[in-house]
Amino acid sequence: QPDVYTAPVPEARAVHNLEHGYVWVYYRASGAGALAADAVDALRSAVPSQRKVLMAPYPQLPDGVALDFAAWDQLQQCKSGVSAREAVAMLGNFVNAYREGALAPEPGAG
């Protein structure tokens, strides 16, 4: 499976990954409030170097949210003004805090 998807991922598959302790990076790819292209590119470069981290566009992000980090029972949402440097820093912090977290039903699997 790729680390970075260019199209939305079915919810059931994403939930299965979260159960196994993965972190998902979701972003608004287009339209008003989309994540800046340089931030998307920076995350696309950073995600493959992280174990158990996946990235995909997510068209259903709430209005005003351009970037979303998700782990089992954890969510961090960011507005569209986030810079590439900030996005990568937030990714690292979120991954360190929540990847394979104790709340995930099967954190050691997958």
N, C-alpha and C positions, 0 to 999 in steps of 0.2 A: 504494500500500500504506500502511496506517496505521502510525504509529510505536508506538502503544500498543494491544495486543490484549487483549481481555477473556476470551479462551479460549486454551487451549494451541495452539501452532503446530506443524505437522508437522515432525519432526526433519529431513527432507531439505531443506525450505525454510530452516530455521534454519542448517544447515551451509552451504548455498549463500551465505547472507548473510555468515557468518563467513569464507568463502573470499574474499569481496570486501572484507574489512577492517572489517565491521560489529562492533559490540559488542551483545551481548544482555544484558538485565537480566531475570533470572528470579526469581520470588518464589513463596513458599508462600501461597496465597490463603485457605486455610481449614484448620480442624482444629488439633490440638495443634502449637504452634510456628509458627503462621502469622505472617507479617510484620504488624506493627501497621497498622491502617487509616490512621493519619496518615502513616506512612512510605510506604505504597502511594500515597496521594494526592500526597505531595510528589514522589515519583518520576514519577508520571503527569504532573505539571505540568512537571517538569524535562526529561524525555526528549524531547519535541517540539522543544525549543530546541537540541538537540544533533544535529549532522549524523551520519548513519550509526549511530544508536543506536535499538534496538528493545526493547520491553518486553512480556512475556507471563507469565501464570501458568505454573508448571511443577510439576505434581503429583508428579513423580518425584524431587524434590530429596531428598538423603539425610536421614535422621533427624537432627534438631538443626540443620538448615540452613534458614533462612527467606528468604535473599536470596543471589543468585548473579550475579556479573558474569562474562561469558564473552567472550573474543576468541579468534582462532585461536591455539591452543597456550598460552592463558593462562586462569586461572580464579581467582576470588576468592570465597570463601564466607563468609557471615556468619550468626551465630546470631540467634534471634528477638528478642533484647533491643535490637537496633539502633534508635536514634531516627530520626525524620524528618530532622533536621539531619545526623546522621552518615551516613545513607543517601545523601543528596544530595551530601555532601562526598566520600564514597567513589566515587560515580558519576563526579564530575568528575575525580578523581585517576586512576581506572581508564581513562576515555576518553582523557585526555591522554597516558597512558602507552602504551596498546595499540591505539587506533583506527587502522586502516590500517597496522598493524604490519608490519615487514619479513618476519615469518614467514608472513603470510597469502599463499596462492598467487596471488591476483589483487587486491592491495590498491587499485589505482587504478580497478578496474572498479566499475560499479553505482552 
